[in-house]
Amino acid sequence: MASPAAWTQPSEHLIRAADLALRPWRAWTSPVFHGLENLPESGPALLVGNHTLYGVVDAPLIFFEIHRRRGVWVRSLADHAHWRIPGWRRVMDLGGSVDGTRDNCRALLNEGHMVVVFPGGAREATRARHECYQLQWERRLGFARLAVEAGCPIVPFGSVGAEEMFTTVLDSDSRLLAPARALTRSVLGDRARGRDDIMMPLSRGIGPTLVPRPERLYFRFGTPIDTAPWKGREQDDLAVTEVRDLARKSVQEIIDGLREEQAADRGRTPLRRLSRTITRTARALPAVR
C-alpha cells in the first residue's frame, strides 16, 4: 500500500500515456468542468465531493483535468478494499491514492498536498436505485476534523452524469447477490467484517450489456470553505459538525445545479451533439439557387 511519504508523482511520460488512454472515454462522455479556478494555487487543501455509482466512472477525469488545467497532481483517499485486489492496487499506488485513514490524510496535508475525499465512500458507490445522487455521509466528521486541524480550506465539488449511464437491475443488498457477497467477503477478509457496502449493485448500460450509456459528465468546484474561524477546535464535535454540514450543503447545492444543467443540455449525448453539429453546418452552407 502506498506510503504518503514514499510516493513519487508519475512521470510526465506516464501521465501523457494514461491521458491518451482516457481520450476515448472523454469522447464518450464529453465532460464539462466548472470552477477549477476555485482550487488554491497550492496545498494543503481538501477537495470534498460526492461519489457516483461504481466510483471509478468519473474520478480519473477529475485528476487528469486538474493536472492539465492547473499543473497539480492531486492525491486521494480510497477504501481499504482497493488494496486487496491484485493488479488494481498497483494502479492505485501509481496514481497516488492511499488507504483512507486519518493518519494518511494528516500526512498528506502536512506535506502540502491537495487531497480528494469522498466522505460517502463505498456506501455512495454501491447505492441503491432509489438513492440517486443522495449524499450518504451520515455522521462522518473525519474530513472536517482534519481540515480544521490542518487549517486548510475545503473545496466542495460535485459530479453528475454517471448515474444515468446505468440502470440498476439488482441492488447490492439483493438476496440474489448473496453468493457474490460471500465471495467478496472471503477475498477481502477482515476488511469486510461488519460492512454492508462491499458489494456493487448489478446494473446494465446499453441494452443488456455492461457498456455504459453515452452520457455527458458534469463537474463543478465550488467556493472554498475557510476553516480558520474554527482554528484550534478540532476536538470540539459541535464545531467540526458545523464545518461538515457547511461542506455537505455546498456539495448538495452543486449537485442540484449540475442536474439542472444536465436537464437543459441539448447536447448531453453524442447523438444529440452530432445532430446539433449537422444542423449548424447545414445552416452555415450557402443557399443553393
VEXTITI-490487 format. One record per residue (C-alpha): residue in three letters; residue number from 1; x, y, z. Coordinates in steps of 0.1 Angstrom, whole numbers, plus 2048, in hexadecimal, padded with zeros to 3 digits. Last residue first. Layout:
<sites>
SITE code pos u v w
SITE ALA NUM X Y Z
...
</sites>
This chain:
<sites>
SITE code pos u v w
SITE ARG 289 6D2 920 5CF
SITE VAL 288 6E5 90C 5EA
SITE ALA 287 6E7 91E 60B
SITE PRO 286 70A 921 619
SITE LEU 285 713 908 634
SITE ALA 284 713 915 658
SITE ARG 283 6F0 909 65F
SITE ALA 282 6FA 8E6 654
SITE THR 281 718 8E6 66A
SITE ARG 280 704 8F2 688
SITE THR 279 6EB 8D6 683
SITE ILE 278 705 8BC 67E
SITE THR 277 717 8C7 69E
SITE ARG 276 6F6 8C7 6B1
SITE SER 275 6EE 8A3 6A5
SITE LEU 274 711 897 6AE
SITE ARG 273 70D 8A6 6D1
SITE ARG 272 6EB 896 6D6
SITE LEU 271 6F9 874 6CB
SITE PRO 270 718 878 6E1
SITE THR 269 702 87E 700
SITE ARG 268 6FF 89D 716
SITE GLY 267 6FC 8B5 6F9
SITE ARG 266 6DA 8C5 6FF
SITE ASP 265 6E4 8CC 723
SITE ALA 264 6C6 8D9 738
SITE ALA 263 6C3 8B9 74D
SITE GLN 262 6E9 8B8 752
SITE GLU 261 6EB 8DC 75D
SITE GLU 260 6CF 8D5 776
SITE ARG 259 6E2 8B7 782
SITE LEU 258 701 8CB 785
SITE GLY 257 6EF 8E4 79C
SITE ASP 256 6E2 8C9 7B3
SITE ILE 255 704 8B9 7B5
SITE ILE 254 714 8DB 7BE
SITE GLU 253 6F9 8E2 7D8
SITE GLN 252 700 8BF 7E8
SITE VAL 251 726 8C6 7E9
SITE SER 250 721 8E8 7FA
SITE LYS 249 708 8DA 814
SITE ARG 248 720 8BD 81B
SITE ALA 247 73E 8D4 820
SITE LEU 246 72A 8EB 837
SITE ASP 245 71E 8CD 84A
SITE ARG 244 741 8BF 84F
SITE VAL 243 74E 8E1 85C
SITE GLU 242 731 8E4 874
SITE THR 241 737 8C1 880
SITE VAL 240 75B 8C9 887
SITE ALA 239 750 8E5 89E
SITE LEU 238 737 8D0 8B0
SITE ASP 237 750 8B3 8B3
SITE ASP 236 76B 8C9 8C3
SITE GLN 235 78B 8B6 8C0
SITE GLU 234 795 8C9 8A0
SITE ARG 233 78E 8EA 8B2
SITE GLY 232 7B1 8FA 8AE
SITE LYS 231 7A6 90F 890
SITE TRP 230 781 90F 88A
SITE PRO 229 77F 931 879
SITE ALA 228 79D 927 864
SITE THR 227 78B 90B 852
SITE ASP 226 785 91F 832
SITE ILE 225 76D 90E 81C
SITE PRO 224 778 910 7F8
SITE THR 223 75E 91C 7DE
SITE GLY 222 752 8FF 7C8
SITE PHE 221 762 8E6 7B1
SITE ARG 220 74A 8DA 796
SITE PHE 219 749 8BA 781
SITE TYR 218 731 8AE 766
SITE LEU 217 734 88D 753
SITE ARG 216 723 889 732
SITE GLU 215 711 869 72C
SITE PRO 214 719 84C 714
SITE ARG 213 709 82E 724
SITE PRO 212 722 819 737
SITE VAL 211 72B 7F7 727
SITE LEU 210 720 7DD 741
SITE THR 209 709 7CD 728
SITE PRO 208 6E3 7C6 729
SITE GLY 207 6DB 7E4 713
SITE ILE 206 6F6 7FF 717
SITE GLY 205 6FE 800 73C
SITE ARG 204 6F3 7E5 754
SITE SER 203 6F7 7E3 779
SITE LEU 202 6FE 7CA 795
SITE PRO 201 705 7DD 7B5
SITE MET 200 728 7DE 7C3
SITE MET 199 72F 7C9 7E2
SITE ILE 198 744 7D6 7FF
SITE ASP 197 72B 7EE 80E
SITE ASP 196 71C 7DA 82A
SITE ARG 195 73B 7D8 83F
SITE GLY 194 73E 7C5 860
SITE ARG 193 75E 7B2 855
SITE ALA 192 769 7BC 832
SITE ARG 191 78C 7C7 83B
SITE ASP 190 791 7A7 84F
SITE GLY 189 791 793 82F
SITE LEU 188 78E 7A6 80F
SITE VAL 187 78D 786 7F9
SITE SER 186 776 772 810
SITE ARG 185 75F 791 813
SITE THR 184 75D 794 7EE
SITE LEU 183 754 76F 7EA
SITE ALA 182 738 772 804
SITE ARG 181 72B 791 7F3
SITE ALA 180 72B 77F 7D2
SITE PRO 179 717 762 7E1
SITE ALA 178 6FE 77B 7F0
SITE LEU 177 6F8 78D 7D0
SITE LEU 176 6D5 77E 7CB
SITE ARG 175 6CC 78A 7EE
SITE SER 174 6D0 7AE 7E2
SITE ASP 173 6E5 7C4 7F8
SITE SER 172 6F9 7D2 7DB
SITE ASP 171 6DA 7DC 7C8
SITE LEU 170 6D1 7C6 7AA
SITE VAL 169 6C9 7D3 787
SITE THR 168 6D7 7F6 78C
SITE THR 167 6D5 80B 76C
SITE PHE 166 6F6 81A 761
SITE MET 165 704 838 74F
SITE GLU 164 6EC 850 760
SITE GLU 163 6FD 84C 782
SITE ALA 162 71E 856 773
SITE GLY 161 711 878 768
SITE VAL 160 717 88F 786
SITE SER 159 736 898 79A
SITE GLY 158 738 8B1 7B6
SITE PHE 157 754 8C5 7C7
SITE PRO 156 75A 8D6 7E9
SITE VAL 155 77C 8E5 7EF
SITE ILE 154 785 8E3 814
SITE PRO 153 7A0 8FB 81F
SITE CYS 152 7BD 8F2 835
SITE GLY 151 7C3 8F9 85A
SITE ALA 150 7D2 8D7 85E
SITE GLU 149 7BE 8CE 87D
SITE VAL 148 79E 8DE 86E
SITE ALA 147 7A3 8CA 84E
SITE LEU 146 7AA 8AB 862
SITE ARG 145 78A 8AF 876
SITE ALA 144 775 8B5 857
SITE PHE 143 783 896 845
SITE GLY 142 77C 880 864
SITE LEU 141 759 88C 86C
SITE ARG 140 743 86F 85F
SITE ARG 139 720 871 86D
SITE GLU 138 70E 864 84E
SITE TRP 137 722 86E 830
SITE GLN 136 709 85E 818
SITE LEU 135 704 879 7FF
SITE GLN 134 6E6 871 7E8
SITE TYR 133 6EE 873 7C3
SITE CYS 132 6D8 855 7BB
SITE GLU 131 6CC 844 7DB
SITE HIS 130 6AE 831 7CC
SITE ARG 129 6C5 81A 7B7
SITE ALA 128 6D9 80F 7D5
SITE ARG 127 6FC 81E 7DB
SITE THR 126 71C 80A 7D7
SITE ALA 125 732 828 7CF
SITE GLU 124 720 83C 7EA
SITE ARG 123 727 822 805
SITE ALA 122 74A 81D 7F8
SITE GLY 121 755 83F 804
SITE GLY 120 73A 859 80E
SITE PRO 119 756 870 81A
SITE PHE 118 766 870 7F8
SITE VAL 117 788 881 7FD
SITE VAL 116 7A0 890 7E4
SITE VAL 115 7C0 89D 7F3
SITE MET 114 7D4 8BC 7E9
SITE HIS 113 7F7 8B6 7F7
SITE GLY 112 80B 8CC 80F
SITE GLU 111 820 8B1 81F
SITE ASN 110 80C 8B5 840
SITE LEU 109 7ED 8B0 82B
SITE LEU 108 7F9 88F 81E
SITE ALA 107 804 883 841
SITE ARG 106 7E3 88D 850
SITE CYS 105 7D1 879 835
SITE ASN 104 7E6 85B 83C
SITE ASP 103 7E1 85D 861
SITE ARG 102 7BB 862 85D
SITE THR 101 7B9 842 848
SITE GLY 100 7AD 840 824
SITE ASP 99 7C7 828 817
SITE VAL 98 7DB 83C 7FE
SITE SER 97 7D7 847 7DA
SITE GLY 96 7F6 855 7C8
SITE GLY 95 7ED 849 7A5
SITE LEU 94 809 82F 7A5
SITE ASP 93 7FC 820 7C6
SITE MET 92 7D9 81D 7B9
SITE VAL 91 7E5 80D 799
SITE ARG 90 7F9 7F4 7AD
SITE ARG 89 7DB 7ED 7C3
SITE TRP 88 7C8 7E4 7A3
SITE GLY 87 7E1 7C9 79B
SITE PRO 86 7D7 7B2 7B7
SITE ILE 85 7B7 7BE 7C9
SITE ARG 84 7BA 7C0 7EF
SITE TRP 83 7C9 7E4 7EC
SITE HIS 82 7A8 7F1 7E0
SITE ALA 81 796 7E4 7FE
SITE HIS 80 7A5 7FE 815
SITE ASP 79 78E 819 805
SITE ALA 78 7A0 836 7F5
SITE LEU 77 7AF 858 7FF
SITE SER 76 7BC 86C 7E2
SITE ARG 75 7DA 880 7D7
SITE VAL 74 7D9 89D 7BF
SITE TRP 73 7F2 8A1 7A3
SITE VAL 72 7F5 8C7 79D
SITE GLY 71 7FB 8D8 77C
SITE ARG 70 7DB 8EC 77E
SITE ARG 69 7C9 8E4 75D
SITE ARG 68 7D8 8C3 753
SITE HIS 67 7DE 8B7 777
SITE ILE 66 7BB 8C1 782
SITE GLU 65 7AD 8B0 763
SITE PHE 64 7C1 890 769
SITE PHE 63 7B5 88C 78D
SITE ILE 62 791 894 786
SITE LEU 61 78F 87D 767
SITE PRO 60 79C 860 77C
SITE ALA 59 77F 865 795
SITE ASP 58 763 862 77B
SITE VAL 57 75B 83D 776
SITE VAL 56 770 831 792
SITE GLY 55 756 836 7AE
SITE TYR 54 73F 819 7A5
SITE LEU 53 721 830 7A8
SITE THR 52 72C 854 7B0
SITE HIS 51 741 85F 7CD
SITE ASN 50 739 882 7D8
SITE GLY 49 753 89D 7E1
SITE VAL 48 76E 8AB 7F7
SITE LEU 47 78E 8BA 7EA
SITE LEU 46 7A3 8BE 809
SITE ALA 45 7BF 8D8 808
SITE PRO 44 7E4 8DB 810
SITE GLY 43 7EC 8E5 7F7
SITE SER 42 7F5 8FB 7DA
SITE GLU 41 7E6 915 7C2
SITE PRO 40 7C4 90F 7D3
SITE LEU 39 7A8 8FF 7BF
SITE ASN 38 78C 917 7B8
SITE GLU 37 799 91D 795
SITE LEU 36 78E 8F9 78D
SITE GLY 35 76A 907 790
SITE HIS 34 759 8F4 774
SITE PHE 33 762 8D5 761
SITE VAL 32 74E 8C5 745
SITE PRO 31 755 8A1 73A
SITE SER 30 74F 895 717
SITE THR 29 746 872 724
SITE TRP 28 74E 85B 706
SITE ALA 27 769 872 6F9
SITE ARG 26 778 875 71B
SITE TRP 25 777 84F 71E
SITE PRO 24 789 84B 6FD
SITE ARG 23 7A3 864 709
SITE LEU 22 7AB 853 72A
SITE ALA 21 7C7 83D 71B
SITE LEU 20 7D8 85D 70F
SITE ASP 19 7D7 86B 733
SITE ALA 18 7E6 84B 73F
SITE ALA 17 803 84F 726
SITE ARG 16 807 874 72E
SITE ILE 15 808 86C 753
SITE LEU 14 822 851 74E
SITE HIS 13 838 867 739
SITE GLU 12 834 884 752
SITE SER 11 841 86C 76D
SITE PRO 10 829 862 788
SITE GLN 9 82D 875 7A9
SITE THR 8 843 863 7C2
SITE TRP 7 834 852 7E1
SITE ALA 6 84A 84B 7FF
SITE ALA 5 83C 864 818
SITE PRO 4 817 85C 810
SITE SER 3 81E 836 812
SITE ALA 2 80D 822 7F7
SITE MET 1 800 800 800
</sites>
